[in-house]
Amino acid sequence: MGHMRTQTGFRFRCYPTPAQAHILLRGIGCRRFIDNANHGRPVLPDVRPEGAGFA
């Protein structure tokens, strides 16, 4: 039997204007700041009641 490949994402290029590039870089910088601040900590605490699981 042959191996099947699973598509796991897309690759694409974009060519933003200088104004668009500034907005994108600012958003990426904010995301990195948040990720670095939360490094090692869960993003959201687990607040499910005891015994509550997934059905």
SULJO-V273141 format. One line per field, one symbol per residue. ss: DSSP state (a for helix, b for strand, c for the rest). phi: phi as a letter, one per 40 degrees, with the letter a starting at -180 (. if undefined). A space follows every 10 residues. Layout:
ss = ???
phi = ???
This chain:
ss = cccccccccc cccccccaaa aaaaaaaaaa aaaaaaaccc cccccccccc ccccc
phi = .ccbcbcbib babbbccdcc cccccccccc ccccccccdg bccbccbccd gcbcc
